[in-house]
């Protein structure tokens, strides 16, 4: 088993006087507002905050076996692939030939990391908890692709970007992982430091579609 030190950094607030964890968009929503969906809203923006993000690196065979044992999901079978469970709560995204991003419900990541390390034993691998520096923005609705076409140079036409695909690309001059988990649903995995900028960009790009913010 790996002898790496593990620290569960997710804060638990037990008293009202303690500082609570905040979403990367907490300040942005306060400063820039969060328009509600209207009858003519054609795109909706939602932050999927506080999820667990683990970057996995190593050999595909040993990682695939360990993941199937621990969470019941295997690695994507091809480059740029995305696999997820039936509820869409847990997903594994291909990043590079030896790197994948595992996203799970918030609070699960520390236990999953421990169990993966046990399952991987003496194999050569790396697991990094990156949840504190990332968040996920979800775009849904009939105009979601139109908003993306304003903002990203990558071809998001359905014939080129089918459901189950994900790429690392440039979105409004910021690096993001763009994923398509559903027909009318897209996800942006972004750095925390870009969150405010991208939130304001999306509000502007989605204004003509009466963008609404959920959550």
C-alpha positions as CSV (number, residue, x, y, z in Angstrom):
1,X,0.0,0.0,0.0
2,X,1.2,3.6,-0.6
3,X,2.7,5.3,2.4
4,X,1.5,8.7,1.2
5,X,0.1,10.9,4.0
6,X,-3.6,11.6,3.6
7,X,-5.4,14.6,5.1
8,X,-9.2,15.1,5.0
9,X,-9.3,18.8,4.5
10,X,-13.1,19.1,4.1
11,X,-14.1,21.5,7.0
12,X,-16.8,20.5,9.4
13,X,-18.6,23.4,11.0
14,X,-19.8,22.5,14.5
15,X,-20.5,25.9,15.9
16,X,-22.1,29.0,14.3
17,X,-19.1,31.1,15.2
18,X,-16.8,28.9,12.9
19,X,-16.0,29.9,9.3
20,X,-18.1,27.7,6.9
21,X,-16.8,26.5,3.6
22,X,-18.0,28.6,0.7
23,X,-18.6,27.8,-3.0
24,X,-16.1,29.3,-5.5
25,X,-19.1,31.3,-6.8
26,X,-20.4,32.5,-3.4
27,X,-18.9,36.0,-3.9
28,X,-19.8,36.1,-7.6
29,X,-23.4,35.4,-7.0
30,X,-23.5,38.2,-4.4
31,X,-21.7,40.7,-6.7
32,X,-23.1,39.8,-10.1
33,X,-26.5,38.4,-9.1
34,X,-28.2,35.2,-10.0
35,X,-31.1,35.8,-12.4
36,X,-34.0,33.4,-12.0
37,X,-35.3,31.3,-14.9
38,X,-38.2,32.9,-16.8
39,X,-40.8,31.6,-19.2
40,X,-38.5,32.4,-22.1
41,X,-35.3,30.9,-20.5
42,X,-33.5,28.7,-23.0
43,X,-30.3,27.9,-21.0
44,X,-29.8,27.3,-17.3
45,X,-26.6,27.6,-15.3
46,X,-25.9,25.7,-12.1
47,X,-22.8,25.2,-10.0
48,X,-22.2,21.6,-8.8
49,X,-20.2,22.8,-5.8
50,X,-18.4,20.8,-3.2
51,X,-17.9,17.6,-5.2
52,X,-14.9,15.4,-4.6
53,X,-12.2,15.6,-7.4
54,X,-9.4,13.1,-7.6
55,X,-6.7,13.1,-10.3
56,X,-5.5,9.5,-11.0
57,X,-2.3,8.7,-12.8
58,X,-0.8,5.3,-13.6
59,X,-1.3,2.2,-15.6
60,X,-4.7,1.8,-17.2
61,X,-5.1,-1.9,-16.3
62,X,-4.3,-1.7,-12.6
63,X,-6.3,1.5,-12.2
64,X,-9.3,0.0,-14.0
65,X,-9.3,-3.0,-11.8
66,X,-9.0,-1.0,-8.6
67,X,-11.8,1.4,-9.6
68,X,-14.1,-1.5,-10.5
69,X,-13.4,-3.0,-7.1
70,X,-13.9,0.3,-5.1
71,X,-16.7,2.2,-6.9
72,X,-18.0,-0.2,-9.6
73,X,-16.9,1.9,-12.5
74,X,-14.0,1.2,-15.0
75,X,-11.9,3.6,-16.9
76,X,-13.2,5.0,-20.2
77,X,-12.5,2.6,-23.1
78,X,-11.1,5.3,-25.4
79,X,-9.4,8.7,-25.4
80,X,-11.7,11.7,-24.6
81,X,-14.1,9.3,-23.0
82,X,-16.4,9.9,-20.0
83,X,-18.1,7.2,-18.0
84,X,-20.6,7.7,-15.2
85,X,-22.9,5.8,-13.0
86,X,-26.7,5.6,-13.7
87,X,-27.4,8.6,-11.5
88,X,-24.5,10.7,-12.9
89,X,-23.1,11.2,-9.4
90,X,-19.8,9.5,-10.0
91,X,-17.8,9.9,-13.2
92,X,-14.4,9.2,-14.7
93,X,-13.0,11.5,-17.4
94,X,-10.0,10.7,-19.7
95,X,-7.5,13.5,-19.5
96,X,-4.4,12.1,-21.1
97,X,-3.0,8.6,-21.9
98,X,-2.1,8.0,-18.2
99,X,-4.3,10.5,-16.4
100,X,-8.0,10.5,-15.4
101,X,-10.3,12.7,-13.4
102,X,-12.6,11.0,-10.9
103,X,-15.5,13.1,-9.6
104,X,-17.7,11.8,-6.7
105,X,-20.2,13.2,-4.3
106,X,-18.6,15.6,-1.8
107,X,-17.4,13.8,1.3
108,X,-16.7,10.5,-0.4
109,X,-13.4,11.4,-1.9
110,X,-11.2,10.8,1.2
111,X,-12.6,7.3,1.8
112,X,-12.4,6.4,-1.9
113,X,-8.8,7.6,-2.1
114,X,-7.9,5.4,0.9
115,X,-9.6,2.4,-0.6
116,X,-8.0,2.9,-4.0
117,X,-4.5,3.1,-2.4
118,X,-5.2,-0.2,-0.6
119,X,-6.5,-1.9,-3.8
120,X,-3.5,-0.6,-5.8
121,X,-1.0,-1.9,-3.4
122,X,2.6,-1.7,-4.7
123,X,1.6,-0.6,-8.2
124,X,3.1,2.7,-9.6
125,X,0.4,5.3,-9.4
126,X,-0.5,8.8,-8.2
127,X,-3.7,10.0,-6.6
128,X,-4.2,13.7,-5.9
129,X,-7.2,15.3,-4.2
130,X,-7.8,18.5,-6.3
131,X,-11.4,19.2,-5.1
132,X,-10.4,22.4,-3.2
133,X,-9.1,24.0,-6.4
134,X,-11.9,23.1,-8.8
135,X,-15.6,23.3,-9.3
136,X,-18.1,22.2,-11.9
137,X,-20.5,24.5,-13.8
138,X,-23.4,22.9,-15.6
139,X,-25.2,24.3,-18.6
140,X,-28.5,22.8,-19.7
141,X,-31.3,23.7,-22.0
142,X,-31.9,24.0,-25.7
143,X,-29.5,26.9,-26.1
144,X,-26.6,25.5,-24.1
145,X,-24.7,24.6,-27.2
146,X,-25.2,28.1,-28.7
147,X,-23.7,29.6,-25.5
148,X,-20.7,27.2,-25.9
149,X,-20.3,28.2,-29.6
150,X,-19.7,31.8,-28.5
151,X,-17.1,30.8,-26.0
152,X,-15.0,27.8,-27.1
153,X,-13.1,27.1,-30.3
154,X,-13.6,23.4,-30.1
155,X,-16.3,22.0,-32.4
156,X,-19.3,21.2,-30.2
157,X,-21.6,20.0,-33.0
158,X,-23.3,16.7,-32.0
159,X,-21.7,14.9,-34.8
160,X,-18.3,15.8,-33.4
161,X,-19.1,16.0,-29.7
162,X,-21.5,13.2,-28.8
163,X,-22.8,12.4,-25.4
164,X,-20.1,10.8,-23.3
165,X,-17.2,12.8,-24.6
166,X,-15.0,15.3,-22.8
167,X,-12.0,17.4,-23.8
168,X,-9.5,19.8,-22.2
169,X,-9.9,23.0,-24.2
170,X,-9.8,26.8,-23.9
171,X,-13.1,28.5,-22.9
172,X,-13.1,32.3,-23.0
173,X,-9.2,32.2,-22.7
174,X,-9.4,30.0,-19.6
175,X,-8.4,26.3,-19.6
176,X,-11.4,24.0,-18.8
177,X,-12.5,20.4,-19.1
178,X,-15.6,20.5,-21.2
179,X,-17.9,17.4,-20.9
180,X,-21.2,16.3,-22.4
181,X,-22.9,13.9,-19.9
182,X,-26.4,14.3,-21.5
183,X,-28.2,15.4,-24.7
184,X,-28.9,19.0,-23.5
185,X,-26.5,19.1,-20.6
186,X,-22.8,20.2,-20.6
187,X,-20.3,20.5,-17.8
188,X,-17.3,22.8,-17.4
189,X,-14.7,21.6,-14.9
190,X,-12.9,24.8,-14.0
191,X,-10.2,26.1,-11.7
192,X,-11.4,27.9,-8.6
193,X,-9.4,31.0,-9.6
194,X,-11.3,31.2,-12.9
195,X,-14.8,30.8,-11.3
196,X,-15.8,34.4,-11.0
197,X,-14.5,35.4,-14.5
198,X,-16.3,32.4,-16.2
199,X,-19.5,33.0,-14.2
200,X,-19.7,36.6,-15.4
201,X,-18.8,35.5,-18.9
202,X,-21.6,33.0,-19.0
203,X,-24.1,35.5,-17.7
204,X,-23.2,37.8,-20.5
205,X,-23.1,35.1,-23.2
206,X,-26.4,33.7,-22.1
207,X,-28.2,37.0,-21.7
208,X,-29.9,36.8,-25.1
209,X,-31.3,33.4,-24.1
210,X,-32.7,34.7,-20.8
211,X,-30.2,32.6,-18.9
212,X,-31.3,31.5,-15.4
213,X,-29.2,30.5,-12.5
214,X,-30.2,27.6,-10.3
215,X,-29.1,26.7,-6.8
